Amino acid sequence: MLLVFITLAATFTPIFAKLSVAEISPLSFGFLRFGTAAILFLITLKIRGLNLKFDKKDYPRLVLLALLCIPLNQFFFMSGIKLSYASHSGIIYSLNPVYAYIIAVLFKYEKFYVSKLLSILLTVIGIFFIFYESFMQAAVNSDVINGDILLLFAVLTFSMYLTLGKNIIEKYGALKASTFIFLLGTFFYIPIFIYDLPNLTFEHLTYKGIIGFFYLSVLVAYLAYFVWYYALKRIAVSKLTTLSNISPLLTVLFSIIFLNEHISLFFIIGSLITLFGVFIMHRVSIDLS
């Protein structure tokens, strides 16, 4: 059941995000989503009897993580999914382990292995095919290419958050660290939310937007955090990484079924090359560990 939950949470996030931002302004949606999750985390923290005290030397890192996780990531993700397709988001977000590895190497958290270079090159080639299709459509609709670029930055900020936050979470625990990061990140998001207030309206809100908000706020931003860290202790990493390769394919499938998205030959080729590169990255990581 843990494996199923994790897979479905990742699979349907771009789909429900696409449905939600069609009815609620994407910038305001990001604030409301993580504001709700932050309150739920705070309530859970209080029930567990924990506090939000950290070593002084860790506060600069916590501030950076809050900026990356909430205002920056949500701005890029919500704005990008509004312009692009859910299927594109699913494939682009599969780049997360590749981004995370490159960032870890740059910050000297991990060693560089030539064996992982092939996977990086494959993902670059795969994304080129996906972007080539978007460039071809740009003459008719430039929103898609702009959305894809924003999604790339969304993955970058999320990968930086995961990589730079690893030591903090190991030191203080996922609940304590995430609660502080979510609360502070939501606070940093307030200026963007105030700026976007004129665009916030609920007159077009339907059951799709309500379900999407509940799914992204409660099930993904809040509950999925606990399930993921619990699963890491109970399930082999190889199984979790294998499932992370399946989720983008399921996202593409359900995007066709529920959103009637068109999948071109270029997108199929690019997706397969990208996912193959990510798969190699996973296998090499497991072999090296």
Buried (B, 14 or more C-beta within 10 A) or exposed (E): EBBEBBBBBBBBBBBBBBBBBBBBBBBBBBBBBBBBBBBBBBEBBEEEEBEBEBEEEBEEBBBBBBBBBBBBBBBBBBBBBBBBBBBBBBBBBBBBBBBBBBBBBEEEBBEEEEBBEBBBEBBBBBBBBBBBBBEEBBEEEEBBBBBBBBBBBBBBBBBBBBBBBEEBBEEBBBBBBBBBBBBBBBBBBEEBBEEBEEEBEEEEEEEBBBEBBBBBBBBBBBBBBBBBBEBEEEBEEEEBBBBBBEBBBBBBBBBBEBBEBEBEEBBBBBBBBBBBBBBBBBBBBEEEE
